[in-house]
């Protein structure tokens, strides 16, 4: 038996296949999920839902029966399907005396520290009020061209779990766990009950995509588990067709595959870890020793190079003189300010540079490479 008795906040991601019927939304499936969430709420467990299905529902509503690849069409289908999906959730949660809310996000919502903190506060307030937040990617406005997309809801759910302080991520799909191969083609494969380390061998087991309207497959679920694992959050990959799967998982039944968490980092460290770097700085050997061994702040004098365009508060890579990434950090300086001040003593740098900050970043604003 797995011991989840102390867990108080979870993320449940429901895949497109589970929610879709031939003509639209599978109301019975949603009703089952909502009933389980309502039960967990009574037990004092906070639940955040990540629900796929908007694009597929919208596509079916307009009679589009093939994969939606054209971005404007995908955005249009999402715009049509999202209110359809939320209407069903609203009605089902109301039948249990609960309210749900819609939380549409893009990747920049989590990557920008200010918007992330606002989002985190808002979601925390919703949970305190007993409301069930339902997350989905804002496909109507997110675009890959500006790096604003998650790529799939599996990884989005993992970022939500890591950055919203969840202790368990449950990925409900149409397969009952991680197998050592394709169970539909090879009868000799076995299902893994537990995974401690996500090695290249484990990733080699996952091949193939999802259904017509889903964007994920087992590989995206393992990538999601890897994100959650680094954030100290465990992941269960299980079949949503199992009766009362969510409730049974929380009771400790060995349903699906459990990817164990690693040591939980501090919240700020998790945010840095899961935020893409927008640039890089190169520092000399003395500065490397100062930040990694002596755990001191980085001064501009130790910087010997700068790459990319970034602003104050953005996450950047920190490289040694050999070009190896040794850390990620939140910069107090813009890239232009670093180019101006690098190699200089702090006393020679005007206060306007870095808006009064004499250090580029502090130890608490950095995550070492070994944790990346």
VEXMAR-862876 format. One record per residue (C-alpha): residue number from 0; x negated, y, z. Coordinates in nm, 4 decimals. Example, Ala and Ser with C-alpha at 12.3 -4.5 7.8 and 13.67 -1.06 7.14 Angstrom:
BEGIN
SITE,0,-1.2300,-0.4500,0.7800
SITE,1,-1.3670,-0.1060,0.7140
This chain:
BEGIN
SITE,0,0.0000,0.0000,0.0000
SITE,1,-0.1132,0.3550,-0.0771
SITE,2,-0.0931,0.6047,0.2050
SITE,3,0.0805,0.9256,0.0928
SITE,4,0.2472,0.9883,0.4280
SITE,5,0.0715,1.3218,0.4865
SITE,6,0.1393,1.4700,0.1436
SITE,7,0.3540,1.7834,0.1528
SITE,8,0.3241,1.9333,-0.1971
SITE,9,0.3327,1.7515,-0.5306
SITE,10,0.3599,1.8210,-0.9026
SITE,11,0.5743,1.5904,-1.1164
SITE,12,0.5300,1.6071,-1.4936
SITE,13,0.8011,1.4530,-1.7084
SITE,14,0.7159,1.3647,-2.0682
SITE,15,0.9122,1.4396,-2.3840
SITE,16,0.9899,1.0740,-2.4510
SITE,17,1.1633,1.0333,-2.1159
SITE,18,1.3871,1.3348,-2.1618
SITE,19,1.4866,1.2867,-2.5234
SITE,20,1.7811,1.0905,-2.6522
SITE,21,1.8798,1.0336,-3.0138
SITE,22,2.0983,1.3415,-3.0167
SITE,23,1.9160,1.5673,-2.7724
SITE,24,1.8538,1.5545,-2.3978
SITE,25,1.8825,1.2376,-2.1878
SITE,26,2.1077,1.3667,-1.9131
SITE,27,2.1020,1.0460,-1.7124
SITE,28,1.7226,1.0544,-1.6949
SITE,29,1.7234,1.4156,-1.5765
SITE,30,1.9917,1.3353,-1.3197
SITE,31,1.7743,1.0553,-1.1812
SITE,32,1.4686,1.2811,-1.1563
SITE,33,1.6694,1.5589,-0.9906
SITE,34,1.8186,1.3159,-0.7386
SITE,35,1.4711,1.1965,-0.6403
SITE,36,1.3405,1.5518,-0.6103
SITE,37,1.6399,1.6416,-0.3901
SITE,38,1.5584,1.3472,-0.1627
SITE,39,1.1964,1.4576,-0.1310
SITE,40,1.3049,1.8116,-0.0486
SITE,41,1.5117,1.6757,0.2402
SITE,42,1.2008,1.4969,0.3631
SITE,43,1.0086,1.8261,0.3674
SITE,44,0.8038,1.7624,0.0530
SITE,45,0.7663,2.0569,-0.1861
SITE,46,0.8040,1.9611,-0.5504
SITE,47,0.7003,2.1503,-0.8611
SITE,48,0.8292,2.0087,-1.1888
SITE,49,0.6518,2.0361,-1.5223
SITE,50,0.9023,1.9497,-1.7899
SITE,51,0.8296,1.8857,-2.1553
SITE,52,1.0955,1.8552,-2.4200
SITE,53,1.1840,2.2112,-2.5255
SITE,54,1.0248,2.1924,-2.8708
SITE,55,1.1754,1.8501,-2.9412
SITE,56,1.5214,1.9591,-2.8279
SITE,57,1.5053,2.2713,-3.0394
SITE,58,1.3885,2.0732,-3.3410
SITE,59,1.6738,1.8265,-3.3079
SITE,60,1.9228,2.1120,-3.2655
SITE,61,1.8269,2.2540,-3.6061
SITE,62,1.8040,1.9102,-3.7690
SITE,63,1.4233,1.9034,-3.7998
SITE,64,1.3274,1.5373,-3.7605
SITE,65,0.9529,1.5378,-3.8314
SITE,66,0.6626,1.6575,-3.6144
SITE,67,0.6617,2.0352,-3.5672
SITE,68,0.3162,2.1559,-3.6750
SITE,69,0.3779,2.5058,-3.8126
SITE,70,0.3212,2.7449,-3.5198
SITE,71,0.6085,2.9892,-3.5922
SITE,72,0.8487,2.6943,-3.6286
SITE,73,0.7187,2.5400,-3.3068
SITE,74,0.7724,2.8692,-3.1265
SITE,75,1.1230,2.8995,-3.2709
SITE,76,1.2091,2.5435,-3.1613
SITE,77,1.0773,2.6166,-2.8125
SITE,78,1.2910,2.9288,-2.7951
SITE,79,1.5995,2.7275,-2.8911
SITE,80,1.5247,2.4231,-2.6780
SITE,81,1.4077,2.5826,-2.3517
SITE,82,1.7476,2.7252,-2.2456
SITE,83,1.9136,2.3961,-2.3438
SITE,84,1.6723,2.2074,-2.1184
SITE,85,1.7053,2.4503,-1.8283
SITE,86,2.0850,2.4490,-1.8468
SITE,87,2.0902,2.0752,-1.7812
SITE,88,1.8411,2.1054,-1.4934
SITE,89,2.0412,2.3930,-1.3449
SITE,90,2.3649,2.1972,-1.3475
SITE,91,2.2079,1.8812,-1.2071
SITE,92,2.0239,2.0585,-0.9235
SITE,93,2.3441,2.2482,-0.8387
SITE,94,2.5212,1.9152,-0.7882
SITE,95,2.2754,1.8510,-0.5007
SITE,96,2.3112,2.2014,-0.3612
SITE,97,1.9699,2.3105,-0.4880
SITE,98,1.8470,2.5959,-0.7001
SITE,99,1.5802,2.5605,-0.9660
SITE,100,1.3815,2.8318,-1.1385
SITE,101,1.2100,2.8639,-1.4736
SITE,102,0.8370,2.9402,-1.4730
SITE,103,0.6967,2.9890,-1.8228
SITE,104,0.3202,3.0324,-1.8279
SITE,105,0.0291,3.0615,-2.0671
SITE,106,-0.3272,2.9649,-1.9907
SITE,107,-0.4172,3.3287,-1.9305
SITE,108,-0.1567,3.3358,-1.6512
SITE,109,-0.3857,3.1048,-1.4543
SITE,110,-0.7210,3.2270,-1.5857
SITE,111,-0.6745,3.5930,-1.4961
SITE,112,-0.7347,3.6238,-1.1233
SITE,113,-0.4763,3.9001,-1.0695
SITE,114,-0.1936,3.7332,-1.2616
SITE,115,-0.2852,3.3986,-1.1031
SITE,116,-0.2597,3.5415,-0.7519
SITE,117,0.0759,3.6987,-0.8379
SITE,118,0.1984,3.3695,-0.9843
SITE,119,0.0751,3.1737,-0.6834
SITE,120,0.2531,3.4116,-0.4452
SITE,121,0.5753,3.3927,-0.6467
SITE,122,0.5720,3.0136,-0.6619
SITE,123,0.4931,2.9951,-0.2904
SITE,124,0.7933,3.2159,-0.2163
SITE,125,1.0189,2.9989,-0.4342
SITE,126,0.9058,2.6878,-0.2482
SITE,127,0.9580,2.8586,0.0879
SITE,128,1.3137,2.9395,-0.0221
SITE,129,1.3781,2.5745,-0.1067
SITE,130,1.3876,2.6413,-0.4812
SITE,131,1.2390,2.3885,-0.7270
SITE,132,1.0118,2.5656,-0.9792
SITE,133,1.0194,2.4118,-1.3268
SITE,134,0.7081,2.4910,-1.5297
SITE,135,0.6652,2.4820,-1.9038
SITE,136,0.4187,2.6413,-2.1394
SITE,137,0.5468,2.9629,-2.2927
SITE,138,0.5204,2.8303,-2.6481
SITE,139,0.7063,3.1312,-2.7854
SITE,140,0.4138,3.3652,-2.7138
SITE,141,0.1071,3.1444,-2.6559
SITE,142,-0.1312,3.1035,-2.9485
SITE,143,-0.4395,2.8868,-2.9929
SITE,144,-0.6139,3.1670,-3.1814
SITE,145,-0.6630,3.3672,-2.8608
SITE,146,-0.7326,3.0642,-2.6421
SITE,147,-0.4033,3.1057,-2.4600
SITE,148,-0.2694,2.7499,-2.4889
SITE,149,-0.3136,2.4489,-2.2620
SITE,150,-0.2819,2.2090,-2.5560
SITE,151,-0.0351,1.9807,-2.3806
SITE,152,0.1777,1.9723,-2.0670
SITE,153,-0.0325,1.6949,-1.9132
SITE,154,-0.3274,1.9268,-1.8705
SITE,155,-0.1032,2.2193,-1.7827
SITE,156,0.0438,2.0144,-1.4980
SITE,157,-0.3074,1.9340,-1.3749
SITE,158,-0.4059,2.3011,-1.3731
SITE,159,-0.0852,2.3802,-1.1844
SITE,160,-0.1570,2.1026,-0.9337
SITE,161,-0.5149,2.2169,-0.8765
SITE,162,-0.4474,2.5888,-0.8647
SITE,163,-0.1191,2.5704,-0.6713
SITE,164,-0.2662,2.3534,-0.3932
SITE,165,-0.0766,2.0315,-0.4677
SITE,166,-0.2052,1.7117,-0.3109
SITE,167,-0.0663,1.4695,-0.5689
SITE,168,0.0098,1.4876,-0.9419
SITE,169,0.2584,1.2357,-1.0829
SITE,170,0.2561,1.1965,-1.4617
SITE,171,0.5727,1.0162,-1.5679
SITE,172,0.5482,0.8691,-1.9135
SITE,173,0.6822,0.5785,-2.1219
SITE,174,0.4010,0.3388,-2.0275
SITE,175,0.3516,0.1902,-1.6832
SITE,176,-0.0126,0.2797,-1.6286
SITE,177,-0.3656,0.2822,-1.7685
SITE,178,-0.4598,-0.0377,-1.9494
SITE,179,-0.7991,-0.1637,-2.0656
SITE,180,-0.6672,-0.1386,-2.4205
SITE,181,-0.3451,-0.0999,-2.6140
SITE,182,-0.0833,-0.3257,-2.4468
SITE,183,0.1413,-0.2999,-2.7537
SITE,184,-0.1246,-0.4588,-2.9728
SITE,185,-0.3434,-0.6672,-2.7428
SITE,186,-0.1852,-0.9089,-2.4945
SITE,187,-0.5197,-0.9684,-2.3248
SITE,188,-0.5480,-0.6211,-2.1713
SITE,189,-0.4849,-0.5571,-1.8031
SITE,190,-0.3464,-0.2568,-1.6177
SITE,191,-0.5759,-0.0748,-1.3780
SITE,192,-0.4131,-0.0196,-1.0392
SITE,193,-0.6804,0.2223,-0.9198
SITE,194,-0.9538,0.4338,-1.0783
SITE,195,-1.2227,0.5906,-0.8607
SITE,196,-1.4346,0.7431,-1.1358
SITE,197,-1.3255,0.8558,-1.4832
SITE,198,-1.6159,0.7149,-1.6817
SITE,199,-1.6627,0.7130,-2.0622
SITE,200,-1.5571,0.3469,-2.0492
SITE,201,-1.2221,0.4396,-1.8928
SITE,202,-1.1661,0.7071,-2.1564
SITE,203,-1.2459,0.4514,-2.4282
SITE,204,-0.9358,0.2564,-2.3227
SITE,205,-0.7086,0.5456,-2.4231
SITE,206,-0.6297,0.5798,-2.7891
SITE,207,-0.3358,0.7030,-2.9927
SITE,208,-0.0843,0.9848,-2.9664
SITE,209,0.2646,1.0097,-2.8306
SITE,210,0.5958,1.0108,-3.0121
SITE,211,0.7142,1.2370,-3.2930
SITE,212,0.7695,1.5416,-3.0735
SITE,213,0.5242,1.4821,-2.7879
SITE,214,0.1688,1.6194,-2.8005
SITE,215,0.0086,1.3856,-2.5510
SITE,216,-0.1175,1.0321,-2.5265
SITE,217,-0.3059,0.8395,-2.2610
SITE,218,-0.6267,1.0333,-2.3307
SITE,219,-0.4609,1.3658,-2.2426
SITE,220,-0.3314,1.2103,-1.9215
SITE,221,-0.6800,1.0983,-1.8243
SITE,222,-0.8138,1.4452,-1.9048
SITE,223,-0.5395,1.5856,-1.6820
SITE,224,-0.6348,1.3429,-1.4042
SITE,225,-0.9964,1.4561,-1.4375
SITE,226,-0.8923,1.8210,-1.3876
SITE,227,-0.6804,1.7295,-1.0864
SITE,228,-0.9510,1.5034,-0.9428
SITE,229,-1.2072,1.7843,-0.9431
SITE,230,-0.9527,1.9937,-0.7553
SITE,231,-0.9204,1.7304,-0.4832
SITE,232,-0.5803,1.6174,-0.6096
SITE,233,-0.4963,1.2522,-0.6783
SITE,234,-0.3027,1.1477,-0.9887
SITE,235,-0.0504,0.8729,-1.0534
SITE,236,0.0192,0.7738,-1.4146
SITE,237,0.3384,0.5691,-1.4165
SITE,238,0.6485,0.4819,-1.6148
SITE,239,0.9439,0.7138,-1.5722
SITE,240,1.1684,0.4238,-1.6701
SITE,241,1.0957,0.2564,-1.3360
SITE,242,1.3953,0.3031,-1.1093
SITE,243,1.3271,0.5649,-0.8394
SITE,244,0.9619,0.5761,-0.9448
SITE,245,0.8875,0.9081,-0.7712
SITE,246,1.0382,0.8012,-0.4381
SITE,247,0.8697,0.4629,-0.4447
SITE,248,0.5322,0.6194,-0.5273
SITE,249,0.5561,0.8543,-0.2277
SITE,250,0.6464,0.5566,-0.0067
SITE,251,0.3187,0.3928,-0.1052
SITE,252,0.4335,0.1320,-0.3580
SITE,253,0.1588,0.0477,-0.6040
SITE,254,0.3447,0.1688,-0.9108
SITE,255,0.1310,0.2814,-1.2035
SITE,256,-0.2377,0.3722,-1.1953
SITE,257,-0.3783,0.5831,-0.9133
SITE,258,-0.6765,0.8053,-0.9968
SITE,259,-0.8329,0.8936,-0.6641
SITE,260,-0.9207,1.2529,-0.5764
SITE,261,-1.2700,1.3698,-0.4966
SITE,262,-1.3524,1.5932,-0.2004
SITE,263,-1.1196,1.8924,-0.2028
SITE,264,-1.2912,2.2210,-0.2794
SITE,265,-1.1810,2.5545,-0.1409
SITE,266,-0.8991,2.7204,-0.3349
SITE,267,-1.1237,2.9938,-0.4795
SITE,268,-1.3799,2.7354,-0.5895
SITE,269,-1.1055,2.5344,-0.7602
SITE,270,-0.9911,2.8430,-0.9474
SITE,271,-1.3442,2.9118,-1.0717
SITE,272,-1.3919,2.5469,-1.1639
SITE,273,-1.0771,2.5299,-1.3775
SITE,274,-1.1109,2.8692,-1.5456
SITE,275,-1.2924,2.8854,-1.8836
SITE,276,-1.6088,3.0955,-1.8916
SITE,277,-1.5879,3.4058,-2.1110
SITE,278,-1.9604,3.4674,-2.1294
SITE,279,-2.2955,3.3813,-1.9766
SITE,280,-2.5972,3.5311,-1.8064
SITE,281,-2.9488,3.3909,-1.7916
SITE,282,-3.1460,3.4354,-1.4696
SITE,283,-3.5134,3.3903,-1.3808
SITE,284,-3.6550,3.1139,-1.1588
SITE,285,-3.6588,3.3329,-0.8501
SITE,286,-3.2908,3.4144,-0.8900
SITE,287,-3.2077,3.0453,-0.9420
SITE,288,-3.3726,2.9661,-0.6086
SITE,289,-3.1963,3.2579,-0.4421
SITE,290,-2.8431,3.1534,-0.5420
SITE,291,-2.8777,2.7732,-0.5296
SITE,292,-3.1268,2.7036,-0.2502
SITE,293,-3.1051,3.0125,-0.0313
SITE,294,-2.7324,3.0709,-0.1035
SITE,295,-2.7803,3.4416,-0.1564
SITE,296,-2.5990,3.6895,-0.3805
SITE,297,-2.7258,3.7488,-0.7337
SITE,298,-2.8870,4.0884,-0.7905
SITE,299,-2.9166,4.2481,-1.1359
SITE,300,-3.2956,4.2373,-1.1078
SITE,301,-3.2914,3.8573,-1.1515
SITE,302,-3.1004,3.8636,-1.4827
SITE,303,-3.2982,3.8236,-1.8056
SITE,304,-3.0183,3.7781,-2.0606
SITE,305,-2.6448,3.8219,-2.1236
SITE,306,-2.4047,3.6638,-2.3748
SITE,307,-2.0434,3.7210,-2.4768
SITE,308,-1.7823,3.9816,-2.3922
SITE,309,-1.6362,3.9756,-2.0425
SITE,310,-1.4913,4.2123,-1.7854
SITE,311,-1.5227,4.2480,-1.4105
SITE,312,-1.3385,3.9564,-1.2474
SITE,313,-1.3946,3.7176,-1.5388
SITE,314,-1.5642,3.3803,-1.4934
SITE,315,-1.9052,3.3378,-1.6568
SITE,316,-2.1680,3.0645,-1.6889
SITE,317,-2.5007,3.1123,-1.5120
SITE,318,-2.8024,2.9702,-1.6972
SITE,319,-3.1643,2.9175,-1.5996
SITE,320,-3.4588,3.0207,-1.8161
SITE,321,-3.4316,2.6904,-2.0076
SITE,322,-3.0753,2.7689,-2.1102
SITE,323,-2.9221,2.5073,-1.8781
SITE,324,-2.5971,2.5950,-1.7001
SITE,325,-2.6597,2.5883,-1.3245
SITE,326,-2.3360,2.7483,-1.2018
SITE,327,-2.0098,2.9292,-1.2814
SITE,328,-1.9247,3.2556,-1.1098
SITE,329,-1.6887,3.5530,-1.0958
SITE,330,-1.8768,3.8577,-1.2209
SITE,331,-1.8538,4.2000,-1.0557
SITE,332,-1.9976,4.3516,-1.3734
SITE,333,-1.8840,4.3813,-1.7356
SITE,334,-2.1192,4.2398,-1.9974
SITE,335,-2.2284,4.5907,-2.1019
SITE,336,-2.3039,4.6874,-1.7439
SITE,337,-2.5189,4.3772,-1.7033
SITE,338,-2.7068,4.4589,-2.0247
SITE,339,-2.7755,4.8060,-1.8809
SITE,340,-2.8733,4.6991,-1.5296
SITE,341,-3.0498,4.3629,-1.5713
SITE,342,-3.4066,4.3588,-1.4457
SITE,343,-3.3542,4.6787,-1.2462
SITE,344,-3.3666,4.7334,-0.8720
SITE,345,-3.0278,4.8050,-0.7152
SITE,346,-3.1417,5.1552,-0.6112
SITE,347,-3.1951,5.2440,-0.9756
SITE,348,-2.8415,5.1465,-1.0813
SITE,349,-2.5694,5.4169,-1.0691
SITE,350,-2.2709,5.3404,-0.8458
SITE,351,-2.0416,5.3624,-1.1471
SITE,352,-2.1969,5.0395,-1.2804
SITE,353,-2.0061,4.7448,-1.1355
SITE,354,-1.7770,5.0003,-0.9723
SITE,355,-1.9936,5.0280,-0.6649
SITE,356,-2.1029,4.6633,-0.6440
SITE,357,-2.4766,4.6191,-0.5971
SITE,358,-2.4548,4.2417,-0.6442
SITE,359,-2.3390,4.0644,-0.9594
SITE,360,-2.1677,3.7957,-0.7527
SITE,361,-2.1684,3.6615,-0.3962
SITE,362,-2.2185,3.2955,-0.2891
SITE,363,-1.8430,3.2557,-0.2275
SITE,364,-1.7760,3.3626,-0.5883
SITE,365,-1.9833,3.0800,-0.7352
SITE,366,-1.9549,2.7055,-0.7984
SITE,367,-2.2756,2.5084,-0.8521
SITE,368,-2.3218,2.2935,-1.1633
SITE,369,-2.3177,1.9674,-0.9658
SITE,370,-1.9522,2.0429,-0.8801
SITE,371,-1.8548,2.1274,-1.2402
